[in-house]
Amino acid sequence: MRTIPIPVDVSKLQITCVKAAKPRLVSKETGEIKRDKDGNTMYELTLLFEDEFNRMELVKVSVTPEPQINAGEEVVPVGLVGFVWEQGGRWGIAYRAQAFIPAGSPRTGADL
């Protein structure tokens, strides 16, 4: 299955970090750390996405390099994309961002 990145519009979302970055694992059993195509360690943040109707969802987002974000901080993911995956009859969407900036940062919508 070919994975095509699907851009995510975050302009109407409030996003809060609920769990700081930790290395993403390939396997919990072996403890092997996931790396990107350049060999850099992939990190995973757990974020709370809230929309304009107060609906909320916890989402894990991968990024490299390690972002300096703490739990409780509001952030804006830059270049957030989703990838549909399927394995063993299960499927889902994996998310990856290029970087994170603090919410309210003076960046234009074109940067997001």
LINQUINOR-V907923 format. One record per pair of residues at least 6 apart in sequence whose C-alpha atoms are under 7 Angstrom apart, sorted by the first residue. I is the first residue (numbers start at 1). J is the second residue. Records with the same first field share a line. If there is no record, write none. Layout:
I: J, J
This chain:
3: 83, 84
4: 83
5: 81, 82, 83
6: 81, 82, 83
7: 80, 81, 82
8: 80, 81, 82
12: 51, 52
13: 49, 50, 51, 52
14: 49, 50, 51
15: 47, 48, 49, 50, 74, 75, 76
16: 47, 48, 49, 72, 73, 74, 75
17: 46, 47, 48, 70, 71, 72, 73, 74
18: 46, 47, 48, 71, 72
19: 45, 46, 47, 71
20: 45, 46, 69, 70, 71
21: 43, 44, 45, 66, 67
22: 43, 44, 45
23: 33, 41, 42, 43, 44
24: 33, 34, 42, 43, 44
25: 31, 32, 33, 34
26: 32, 33, 34
33: 41
34: 41, 42
35: 41, 42
36: 42
40: 64
41: 64
42: 62, 63, 64
43: 62, 63, 64, 66
44: 60, 61, 62, 63
45: 60, 61, 62
46: 58, 59, 60, 61
47: 58, 59, 60
48: 56, 57, 58, 59
49: 56, 57, 58
50: 56, 57
60: 95
61: 95, 96, 97
62: 95, 96, 97
63: 96, 97, 98, 99
67: 100
74: 102, 103
75: 100, 101, 102, 103
76: 100, 101, 102, 103
77: 97, 99, 100, 101
78: 97, 98, 99, 100, 112
79: 97, 98, 112
80: 95, 96, 97, 98
81: 95, 96, 97
82: 93, 94, 95, 96
83: 93, 94, 95
84: 92, 93, 94
85: 91, 92, 93
86: 92
